[in-house]
């Protein structure tokens, strides 16, 4: 569990550019020169780095050594030690002696005992803040392999303390294909796990759902009741949505802050250190009984996160895109957004991004969609859309080309996400205007057939700028190792090969999740590699992802996750202090 209240670089220092030079110690790389108000003096001068602090960014001093630290730099080098000062990497080297002289003597030193470390993983398209405001005392069950493990997770959440009248919940991010029994738990099984509190499991956008005896009594007697079967099953659609509504209206602002901290802790536990949030399907105002899990008030979605950030308690990097869903050619919300807000404004822990998952519905078709692209291009904002078919991809690229001809969008990083089907000709055209693709891996959950894209191998061989995402946390999980497994094996959760001939290597998949995904946040100068001058985001793994069997890839576990030099997840294996 991560701790809050740390201090960090000033905003000027955070947003400034850093220079990198070779260090005096043989084989070591030392960060030098300036980061705005911050300066790292050369080693051997007797001077310590100085930073102006303001409490918004982790700034711990940390040395990791005796590891296989894969940097994913230009040369794909591997080092044995890395030093982090004031949240930034200031030195790398072969061993402890090459890096420890640049930090104060009281810096924390962790022996990695030969474990593999990689840059912090970045989720390039996710609906993370929906997870952060889940009602109840939420537990993520996406890593459960069977109902017995689901029961154990629910019981453990209850044991952590759930007040009377509150529910233990597990909503979105999983599918019954991921469990050995391929079904939801029954009322009796949920009673066995949590007999004294209500329980609600809720799948996908609109259910189905399952509850226990206490939950059955509650939902059947609620002001907006749900029909609950004798075995605890709640049908998808209106009945599941009513159950969701009845828990949402119980939430307080403090509940949302608690859930936000829980979501960050889970992200850290699977190695995610930064996310690009793609919102959901926003509906202004308070909850209503007919809303799906992906519906919420977009104007207040980030209130709890922002409150925690102002208190210095956030520890996962959040960049927020803005999804606009108005089917009105006047596009009043999007128009005002572009007129009155700055893109990429904030600090390295919480920052606005661009427009996405879309600026208007249509997926490349219709006057409303076209008008939205015109507004975004005229404002020179970053932009992304999603394509679920070849026709949508073609229409969106044609639209992008028209915007480039009229306004010029090269350099704005307009991209298209999911891309289950592509052609070389379309990728050529998108690449020519500075565009990119985000490859969806969510077919892992329930994909079928033999060509359930994205076609990773084809796209990487083409050479267009590309990243990877799972599109969690409604229809797919958050854990990036499910995405690595799918991209490298082509297998879905049932073990069937559904992406024939499109497998990539494990290093390629990890590179997409680190170095390449940083580009989609306009943060490749700060994230994605382990190099001097970059922010100190590092994940230490329990096993080497190159060496484990395919079947073990989804179950790799970080034993240490570091954000800005601060340990935000710790199994205790290396430090003896789990959190």
N, C-alpha and C positions, 0 to 999 in steps of 0.2 A: 504494500500500500504506500502510495507516494505521500510525501510530506509537502506542505505549502510554506509560504512565508519567506521564500528566498529573495535575494536581491539580484540585480543584474546590470547589464550595460545600459547607459543612457540611450534614449531614442536616437539621438544623433549618432552615438557610437554604434548602435545596432544597425542602423540603416546605411552607415558609411561603408566605403570599399576598403579592403585590406590588401596590402602587398605581401608577397612571399619571397623570401630569399633563402639561400643555402646557409646552414648554420656552421659554426666553427668546429663542432664535434664531428669527427669522421663518421660518415654513414647516417648522420642525423639531419633532419630538416627542421629549421627553427623559424617561427613566424617573427617578422620584424616590421617596423614602420607603424602606420597609424590605422586606427578605426575611429575616425571622427575625434571624439574627446579622449580616446583611449590610445595608449602607446605601449608597445612591447619593446624594451631596449635590447640590444644585442647581448648574448650571454658573455659572461666573464667581466662585466662592467661593475658588478656589485650592486646594480640597481634592480629593483623589482618592477614588474609591469604595473602601470597605474590605470585605473578605470574610474570613470564617474558613474555612480550607481544610482538607480532610481526605483528598484524593487519590482521591475516588470519582467525580468528575464533571469533564469537560473544562472548563477555565476560561481559555481563551486570550483575548487582546485582539486584535480584528480589525476592520478597516473594509473594507467593500466599497462601491465607488462607481462612477459613470459607467455605471450599468446600468439596465435596465428591471426594477425589482424589484417584482413583483406580490405585494402583501401578503396578499390574501384576507381583509382586515379587513372590518368591517361595511359600509364604503363601497366595497369592492373598489378601493381606491386603489393607485396606482403611485408609487413613490418612486425617487429616483436613488442614494441612499446609505443605509447602515445601519451602526451601530457596535455592537459586542458587547464587553462587559467582564465578566470573571468568569463566562463562559458564558451571560450573559443579554444580550438586546438592550436597550441603554440609550438609543439615539437613532435616529431615522430623519429623512431630510430630502431636499431636492431635489438637493443636491450635497455634495461633500466638505467644503466650508467650514462647512456647517451641522451636521456631526456630529463633526469631528475634535477639537474643543476639549474634549470630555468624556472623552477617553482619554489615557493617558500618551503621551509623545512616541515611545516605543519600540514602540507598537502596530503590528502588521503591517497594511499598507495594500495592497489589491489593486484594480487598475483593471479593471473588468469589460468595458471596451471595447464597450459597448453591448449586451452579452449579456443575455438574460432570466434572471431569478432568481425562484424560487418557494420557498415553505416546504418544509422536508424532508418527503418523502412517507412516509406511514404505511400499513403493510400491516395491515388490520384483522382478518384471519383467515388464518393461515398456520401451517405446520408447520415453522417455521424451524430449530428445534433438531435436527430429524431431518437437515437438510442439514448442520448443524454437527458431527454425529458420523459422517458418511459415511466408510467405510473406504477405505484407499488414499490416494494423492496425487490428490485429487479435482479435477476441472475441470468447471465449469458450461458446458454446450454449448447451452443454450436459445437463444442468439442466433446460432447457426450456421445459415446458409441452405442449405447443401448439404454433401455428404460431404467435399469438398475443405476446407471451412472447419472441419469437425470434425477432420479430420486435422491441420490447422495448429494447432488448439487443443491437441490431445493432444501434438503434438511440442513445442509451447512449454512445456507443463507438464513434460514430460520434461527439457527443457533447463534448467529451474530447479533441478534436482537431485532425483533419485529414487534412493534406495539400492538396491543389488542385493537381489533377493528381494522387493522391493515392487512394487505395481501402480499404474498410472495408471488412474483410474476416472472414470466419468461416469454418475451414477445419479439417476434421477428428475427431474421438472421439465420434461421434453421429450417429444415425440411425433413419430413419423415423418412425420406430416402437416406438420410444420414444416420439413422438409427437401425440397429440390427433387426428389430421387429417391424420396421416400416409402418409404424402407426403411432398415434398419440397415446400417452398413458391413460389408464382408466381412472374413474373416480376412486376405486378402491386402492389403486396404486398410489394416487396422489394423497389419499388419506394416510396411507402407511408412511409416506415421506414427511408430511406436515399435517398432523391431526388437529392442531389447535389454532390454525390461522387459515384464512381463505387462500386459495391458489388459483391462478389463471395462467394457462399456457395458450399462446395466440400465434398462429402461423401466418406469415406473409402479410399482405395488405389488408385482407378482409376475413381472415380466419381460414379454416375452422379453428375452434378453440376447445379447451378441455378444462374442467374444474373439479374440485373436491366437494365433500359434503357441505362444508361451511359455505363455499362459494356457490354451490347450487341453491342453497336456501337464500343467499343474498341476492343473486341475480334474478331468481324467479319472483322475488317480492319487491324488486326495485321499482321506482317510478316509471322507468322505461324497462320493462322486464324482458328477459331472454328465456326462450324455451331451452331447457336443459334436459337431455336424455337421462335415463336411469344410470347409465354408465359414465355420466359426466360430460358427454360430448355436446358441443354447441355448434350448430351448423354454420358454415361460412355465410357471409352476407349480413343481413340485418340483425340477426341474433348475436353474432360475434361482435359486431360494431356496437350494439347496445351494451354488451358487457364491458367493452373498452371504454365507452362513454361514462358508465357508472363508476369506473375507477378514476378516469381523468378528472371528473368534477370533485373528487376528494383531494386532489393534489394541492398542496400549498407551495409557495415560492421556495421555502426551505426544502421541501421534498424534491423540487426540481434541481436545486443546488446539490443535494445529496446524490441524486441520480447522475448528475453531470460528473461529479468526482468519481463515482463508481465506473462510469463509462471510460473516463481517462485511465483509471487503474487497469481496467481490462485491456485497453489498447496497449498500454505499456507492457502488460504481461505477455502479449503476443508479438511484441517487437515493433509496434507502430509508434513512431515518434512525431509524425506530422500527418495531417489530413487536409484534403481539399473537399470542403463540404458543398454538396450540390442541392441542398435544401430538401424539398419534397414537393407535394402539391398543396400550396398554401391556400388557406381559406381564412380571411380576416374574422376576428371575433372569437368569443369563447367556444368551447367544444359543443358539438351537437350530436344527437344519437346516430346520425347516418354517416359519420366520418370514418374513413379508413385509418389504419395506423400511420399512413404517410400523409395524412391531412393534419394541419395545425396552423396556428396563426403565425404567418411568416414575419409579421412586424415585431413579434415578441419571442421568436424562436430562440434567440441568442441572449435573452435577458439574464438567465441564470449563469451562463458562461461568462458574460461580461461582468456580472457582480463578483464572481469568483476571481476573475482576472484583475479587477481593481483592488481586490484584497491580497493579491500576490499568491493565489492558491492554485492557479492553473499550471499544468506541467506537460501537456501535450500541445504541440503547435497546431493552431487552427487557422486556416484560411477559408473565408466564406465567399462562395459565389452567390449570385442572386438569380433565382428562377422566377420568371414572370409568366403567368398562365392566362392572361386576359385575352379572350377571343373578341377583341374590339379593335378595329383598325386605327382608332385614335390612341390606343395604348397609353392611357393616362398614368398608370403606375410606372411603367418602364420609362416614359418620358421624364417624369419627375425624378426618378432614380438617377438618370444620366445627367440631369441638370443640377442636382443638389448634393451629390456624393462624389467622393474621389475614389478611384479604384486603387487597390494595393496600398491602402492607408492603414497604418497601425504599427505594431511592433512585431518582432519575430515570434511571439507567442500567440498573438491574435491580430489578424489582418484581414481587411476586405480583399477579395480577389477581383473577379470580373463577372460577366453574365454567363449563366449556365445553371442547370442542365439545358435550358433553352430560354430565349427571351420572349417567345410566344409559341403557342401550339402550331403544329402543321408539318413538322419534320421536312421542311424544304418546299412545302406546297402552300399556295394561297396568298392573298394580299396581306393578311395580318402577319404571317411569318415574314414575308418580304419586307414589310414596313419596319418590323422589329430589327431586321438586319441593317436596314438603312440608318435607323437611329443609332444603333450600336457602332456602326462603322463611322458615321459622322462624328460621334463623340470620341472615336479612337480608343474604344475599350477592348479588352480581351474578351473572347466570345467562344462558347462551345455549344454544339447541338449534339443530339444522339441520332444514330441511324441503325434501324433494326432490319433493314432490307437493302438490296442493291439499288432499288429505285429511289429510296430515300437518300442513300449516299450520293447518287448521281445528282438528284435535285438540289441537295445542299451544296455540293461542290459548284454546281452551276450558279447558285445564288451567291456563294462566296466570290466566284470570279467576277460576277456583275458588281459586287461591292468593291472589289479591288480596282476595277476599271473606273468606278465613279469616285471612290474616296481614298483608295490606297490602303490596303490592310496588311501588306507585307511588314513583318516585324511586330504585329499585334498578337501573334500566336493564336490565331483562330484554329480550332480543332474540331474533330468529329469523334464521338465516343461510341463504344460497343463494337461497331463494324464487324458483324458476323460474316459478311461477304464483301470482297473487294476485287478490283481488277488492277493490273499494272497501269493501265491508261488513266484510271481515276486517281490512283495514288500519285502518278506523275503530275497531274494537274493540280492536286491539292498541295503537293510539295513545291510546285512552281510559285505559289502565292504565299509561301511561308507557313503553310498549314501542317497539321500533325494529326495523329490518330491515338486514341486511348483504347487499348485492346481489352475487351471484356472477358473475364474468366468465370462469370457467374453460371455458365452452362454446366459447370461442375455439379451444381445442386440437382438439377432435374433435366439436363439436356439429353437428347436422344439422337438417333441417326448416326451418320458417319462424317458429317461436316458441320458440327456444332461449333462455329467459330468462337472467338476471332481466329483467323488463320495466322497464328503467330509466326511460323516459319516463313511463310510467304512475305509477310510484312517486314520482318527483320532483314530478310535477304534483299528486299526492295531498297531499303535504306532511308525511307521516310522517318522523320522523328516519331518515336512511338513510346508509349508507356503502357502500364497494366493496371487493372482495377478489378475488384470483385463486385462492386456496386452494392455493398452492404448498406444498411442493416435491416432491410425489409425482406427481400427475396433471396438474399445470399448472406453468407457469414462475413465477419470482419477479419478473421485470422488470415494473414497473408499467405501462410504456408499451404492453405487449401488452393490458393491461386497458383503458387509455385508448382504444386503437385499437378494441377490440371494442365498448365502450360507445358510441362515437361513430359507428361505421360499421355495426355489426351483423354484421360479416364474421368468419368463422372463419379458421383458418390456411390454408385452401385458397382463400380469397378469395371464398367464397360468402356471400351475405347470408342469415343464419339467424335474425335477430331483427328481423323486419320491423316498421317503424313505432315502434321503441323506442329510436331513437338520441337521444342527448343532445349538448349542445355540448361542445366541448373544455374550455372554462373550467368547465363543470359537472362534467366528469369529474375534472379536476385538483382542483377544490374538494372532491369526495368523498374523494380520496386524501390530502388535507391537513387542512383545517379540519374537515370532517365526521367523518373517521375518528378525530380526536383525542378526540371525545366518547366513543367506544366504549372508550377507555382511561381514562376519567375524568380526562383531562389537557387538556381544552380551554382551561384557564387557563394552560397552559404551552407547548402545542404547536399546530401547525396554521396559524398565521398569523405574519406578520412584523410584530410590534408591540412597543413598549417594554414591558418586564416579562416577555416570553416568552423561553423558552430559544432560544439562537442556533443553530437548525437551518435551514440554507438550502442549496438546490441551484441551481447555475448551469448552464444548458443550452448545448449547442453551437449549437442553432438555436431559433427561436421556434416553439413548438408551435402557435401560432395561424396561422402562415404556411406551414408545410410541407404538402406533398401528403399525402393520406390514407395512401398506401403508405409514406411515410417516417416516420409516427408511431411505429411500433414500434422504429425504429432511432435515435430521439433519444438523445443521450449526455450525461450530466453531464460537464462539464469541471472542475467543482469541487463537492465535497460537504463541508458544514460541519456539525459536531455540537458544540453548546456552544461555538461560536467556534473550534473546532479543525478544521483542514482534514484530513479523513480520506480523501478521494480527490482526486487532482489529476492532470489529464492533462498538466500542464506548459504548456498554451497561454497561460495568464495569468500564471503565476509563474515559468516556466522551471525548475521543480523538480518533475517528475512523481513521484508515489508512489501 
